[in-house]
Amino acid sequence: MVLALPDDAFLPFGPEGLSAGDTAWVLTSAALVLLMTPGLAFFYGGLSRQKSVLNMMMMSFGSMGVVSVIYVLWGYSMSFSSSHTGADSILGIFDNPFALFGVSQLTEVREIGGVDTFVSGGFGTVPAIVWVAFQLTFAVITVALISGAVAERMKFGTWLAFAGIWVTLVYFPLAHMVWGGGLLSGSENSIAAMIFGVDDEGVANVSPIDFAGGTVVHINAGMAALVLAILLGKRAGFGRTVFRPHNIPFVMLGAALLWFGWFGFNVGSEGAADMLAGSVWVNTTAATAAAMLGWLLVERIRDGHATSVGAASGIVAGLVAITPACGSLSAIGSLILGAVAGVLSALAISLKYKFGYDDSLDVVGVHLVAGLWGTIGIGFLATETGLFYGGGIDQLILQIVIAAVAVVFTGVMTLIIAFIVKPLGWRVSKEDEDTGIDETEHAETAYELA
């Protein structure tokens, strides 16, 4: 997209303005995060049954189409509005929804050589349009994550409609609350400021920590998945039929792509190629590896064997847990956080049988549970403010509060949206489900078998 900016709106990269190195890294990170959604399609597609693999993959690709268009039109404006008071502290801004068609939110004034100069600034030394690209990919994969809970039974057209409404009314407002200076940030109008007060600069004395999306992405997607799984109902045969993954190599390939792309997700969120970015890379790897081993240990003790699907699922659980915490923990703290996440998620996936909701591909057990643990675990393990590091209990209390607010907000809003799209029809017919949703929704099959 070409922006119609004044000729003097751009400043050559250099020490006085923007950083070419940081910009290159964030652009690379945006590409890595975008790759995560096709990776998720392989991960979810492999976990599905043979007759529904294409539909499962199409739900991820459909999210890429719908969410990308909406983000360019109004998603960035809602998420990163500069308005932090009143209703805008929750919902973002609507008075300039098409910000990418102008310069109001894509330029800033910086004093350079004693002269006020327009530069395409955004996040630190990275141009705003680059930050738009990076954040767009976060919105895409958050919506795609939800699809795993409704596998094999949701109409594709209804899914696309839900995706567009949900990202607008749930994801963008929550992103604004956390990253845009709203209710769940450390601004003077936030919950943190209400609880702990503000300093002389108007910043909360204790600020919530969500480095790359524990609340905005994983708690958000996991809670929406739980609501939809309950409302949509169980697949035919749930609890009586064993739904086995049809292609475990797909699952492993998907997990590998997700791990690879997650370095863009977490490390890119630093917005710079610096020492903290290196620490985030190490923490991400440490937590992910420990979570995989934790999950496999649970399987070995509980089931007598460690599985490939368990290894892949443990990888995802570790990535989810370290996402909000990766910039605040030591490497040892990351190992602990990851190991606990792997154990908790391995145990949590059986809850759907106990409580009777059909979370087809364990979005709730992995993303909601590990996302909650990663967000709350910061209160224990953050090197500067964590309870285990002598920081007191304030950070832990605040992390619990922001996690609870995210759960309630997403749960209520997803329920409302579900009733909005109900007239479109949620489920395919029983006959279509038996035949296979690939054939009935897309007139295709993944494999042509004689």
N, C-alpha and C positions, 0 to 999 in steps of 0.2 A: 504494500500500500504506500503511495507517495503522498506525503503531507504537504499541504500548501502553506509553507512557512516563509516568513520574510527572508531576504537574502542574508541578513545579519543574524539570523537565528542560530547559526552554527558556529562553534568555535573550534579551531583546529585542536586536536588532541595534544595534550602536553601537561607539564607540571602545574600550570596555572588553572587548568580547566578539568577536562575529563581524561580518563585513562584508557588508552587503546588496549592495554593488557587486560584490565578489568572488564572492559566491554567485550573483548574477544572471548573471555572465559564465560561470561554470563550468556552470550549468544550460543556458545558450545553447550552450556548447561541446559539452555532451552531446548536444543535439539535432543539432548540426552533424555530429558523429561518427556518430550513428545514421543520418543521411542518406547517409553514405558507403557503407553497405552496399547500399541500392537503387542508388546510383550505380555501385557495382561490378557489380551485376547488369546494368545497361545496358552497361557497358564489356565485361564478359565475354560477354554475350548478343550484342552486335554482332560480336565477334570469332569467334563460333561459326558453324557452318553453319546454314542455314535450318531443317533438320529437327531441330535440337537446341537452339535458342535458348531455348525455354521451360524445358526441363530445366536449362539453365545458370543461368537467372535464378532458378528455384525452389531451386537449391542455396544461393544467397545468402539467399533469404527463409526457407528451412528453417533455416539457421543462426541467423537472428534469433529464430525460435521456440524452438529447442532450447536455445541458449546463454543466452538471457535468463531462462528458467525456472530453469536450473541455477545461474546466477549468484546469483539471489535466494535459492535454497535453501542453497547452500554455497560458491559461488564467491568471494564477498567474504571470508568467513572464512578460506578457504585462502590467498587472495592476500595479505591484509593482517593476518594473525595477528601478535600481539606476541611470539610464541615464536621465538627465533632460535638455539636451541642444539640439538645432536644432530641427529636425523632431521628435526626441524622446520625446521632451516636450509635444507633442501631441499624438503620436501614440504608445508610449511604445517601448520596445526593441524587435527586431526580431533575433539578432545574437545568442541568447541562448534560443530558444523557449521552449525547453523541460527541464526546470530548475528542475523539481521535480525528474529527473533521476540522478541528481548530487548533489553536496553539495554547489555550488557556491552561491546560493541565499537562502540556508536553514541553513547556519551556519554563525557565526560571531566570531571575535576574541575579547575576553575581558581580561583585566588584572586582574588576581586573585592571590593574595598573591605575587605580583611582577612578575608573570609569565604569558606570553601571552598564553591563553588557548582557544581552539575551543569550543564553546557552541552552542547549537541549538537555538539561539536567533532569535527573529523576531520583535515583537511589545512589547517593554518594557520588562516585566518579563515573557512573554509568548513565547514559542517556535514558530519558524516560521511555522512549519508544522501545528500547531494548528490554526495559523492565516490563513493559506491556507484553512483549513476546514471551518472556520467561513466565510471567504469572498466568498467561493464557493457558499454558500447558498444565498448570496445577489444577485449574478449573476443569479441564477436560478429563483428567484421570480420576478426579474425585467423583464425578458423575459415573464414569465407567465402573468404578469399584462397586457401586451399589448393585449393578446388574447381576453379580454372582449370587445374590440372595433370591432372585426371582427366575433363575434358570429353568428352561424347559417348559414354561407355562404362561408367560406373559406375551400379549400381543405386541408385535414390533412397533406398530404405529402408535400405540398407547405409550410405549417406552420412550419414543422420541418426543412426544408431547410432554410427558412427565419430565424428561431431561431438561427441556427448555424452561419450563415453569420452575422447576426445583432449583436450577442453578441461579435463576433470577431472584427468587424469593427466599432462598436458604443460603446457598453458597456465597453469593456476593455480599449480602448483609453480614454474614459471620466473618468473612474476610475483612470487611470494613471494621467490624468490632475489634478484631485482633491486630491486624496489620495496618489498618487505615486510621488509627488513633481513636477508635470508638470505645464502646463499653467495656471490652475485655482487654484493652491495652493498658499502658501506664500513664495515659493522659490525665489531665486535671478533672475531666468529666467521666472517668472510668470507675468501675467497681473498686479497683485497687485504691484509687484516691479516696473513695468514700470510706473504705475500711481503715487505711493506714495514713491518710492525709497526704499532702504534697510538700515538696521542698520549695525553695525560693524561686526556682525556675518553672514551677507549675507541673513538675513530674512527680508521680506517686512515689512515696518513700520506699515502698516495696512494689515492684512491677512484676506482672505475670511473665512467664518465659514460655514461648512457643516458637522455636527457631525456624522450623520449616513446615509446620502444619499438623501438629498433634490434634488440635481442636478443629481447625479449619478443614482439614482433609480427612483424617482417620476416624475421630470420634463422630464427625459429621456424617461421613459415608456409612460408618457402622451402625449408627442409630437410625438413619434413614432405611438401611437394609432391614433392620429388625422390624420397623413399622410395616414396611411393604410385605415382608415374609408372613407376618401375622394376618394382614388384610387380604393378601392374595390367596392364602390357604395352602394346603399341602399338595404335593404332587401325588398322583395316583400311585398307591402302593407304598407311600412313605411309612416307615416303621415296620413294613412287612417284606419289602423288597430291598436288596442290597444294590445301591446305585454305585457301580464301580466306574472309575475313570476309564475312558475308552482309549486314551493314548498318553501313557506316562512320559514318554520322551518329550511330548509337547509341553507337559507340565514342567519338566526340568529345563527345557529351553526357555519357557516363559519366566521361570524363576531367575535364570541367568541374565536375561534381558532386563528384568526388573532391578536386579542387584547392580548391573552395569549402569542403567539409567539413573538409579537412586543417587549416584555420586553427583549428578547434575542437580537432583532434587535437594539434597542436603548441602553439599559444598557450594553449589551455586547460590544458595540463599544468603551466603555471606556477602555476595555482591562485589567481591574483590578477590584477587589472587594473592592472598597474604598468608601469614602464619596461622591465623585462626582457621582459614580454609583447610590448611594441612591437618590441623588438629581434628577438624570435623571429618575429614576423610578417614583418619585413623580410627576415630570413635565409631563411625558408621561401620567400618569393617569389623572392628572388635565385637560390637554388639550383635551384628548379624551372624558372625561365626559362632558366638557363644549361644545365641538363641537356637540355631540349628542343632547344636550338640545337646542343649537342654531338651528340645522336643524329642530327639532320638532317644535320649535317656528315659524319658517318660514312656515312649513306645516299648523300649526294651524291657522295662520293669513291668509295665501293664500288660503288654501283648506278647512278649517273648521274642520280638523281632523289631528291628529298625527298618523303616521303609523309605523308598525314594520319594514318595509323596510327602512323607513326614519331613524329610530333609528340605524339600522345596517349601513346604508350609512354614517350617521353622525359620527359614531364610526370610520369608515375608514378615513373619511376626517380629523378628529382630529389627528389620528395616523400619517397620511401623513404630516400634517402641522408641527407637533412637531418634526418630525424626524431630520431635519437639525439643529433645535434650542434647543434641549433638554438639551444640556450641557452648554448653555449660558444664560438661562432665570431663573428668580425667579419663584416660584410657582404661584404668582399672574400674572406675565407676561405670564405664560403658560395658565392660565385660559382665559386671554384676547385673546391670539393667537388662542386657540382652538375655542372659541365662534365665533370669526370672520370667521374662516375657515368653521365652520358648516353653517353659514349664506351664505357665498360666494358660497360654493359648492351646497347648496340647490337651490340657484338662478341660478347657472351656468348650471345645467343639462338641462335646457330648451333651451339653446343656440343652440342645435343641430336641433331643429325644426325651429328656426329663420334663421339659416344659411344653413340648408339643408344637413347636413352630418349625417350619421347614426352611431353614437357611441353607439353600441348596449346596453352595460351595464355601460355606463357613466364613462369610464376611463378618458376621457378628463375633464369632469366636476368635478371629484373628485381628481384624481392624478395630472393632470396638474395644475388645478386651486389652489388646496390646497398646492401642491408642490411649486408653484410660491409664494404664500402668505407666506408659512413657511420660504422660503429662504429669501425673501425680508423683512418679518416682523422682522427678526433678527436685521436689521438696525435700527428699532424703539425700540425694547424691550430688546436687550442684556444688561445685567446688567453693564457691564464694558465699552462697546463702543457704545451702542444704543443711538439714538437721544433723546429719552424720559428720559434717565438717564444721560444726560449731556455729552455724548460722542461725540457730533458733528455729522456732516453729512457724514463723510468719509466712515464709515462702511456701511451706507445705499447705498451710490453710488456704492461701491464695490459689494454689494450683488445684486444690480440690474444688474450690468455688467456681473457677473458670470452667473446669471440666463439667461440673453439674449444670452450669448455665448453658453450655453448649449442648448437653444431652437434652435438656428440657426444651430449649429453643428449636432444635432440629426435630425432636419427636413431635411437638405440637404442630409445627409448620408442615412437616411431611404428611401428617394426618389430614390437615386441611387441604393440601394439594391433592392428596389421594381422592378426596371426595369431589374436587373440582374436575378431575379427569375421569371420574367414574362413568359418566355417560358414554364415553368412548368404548367401554368394555375392557376389563382388565385381562381376563384369561381367555385362552383359546378353548375350544370345546373339548370335551373328554375324548371324542373320537379323533380330533386333531392331535391331541396330546399322545394318544396311543399310537397313531400313525407316525408321528414325529414332527416336531415344529419346524424342522428344516424344510420338509416338503410342503407343508401346509401354509407357511408364512413366506417362504422364499422360492418355492418350486425348484429346489436344488437338493442334492445330497452330497455329503463330503466324499463318499467313496462309492464308486460304481462296481457293485459286486454281482457276479453272475449268479 
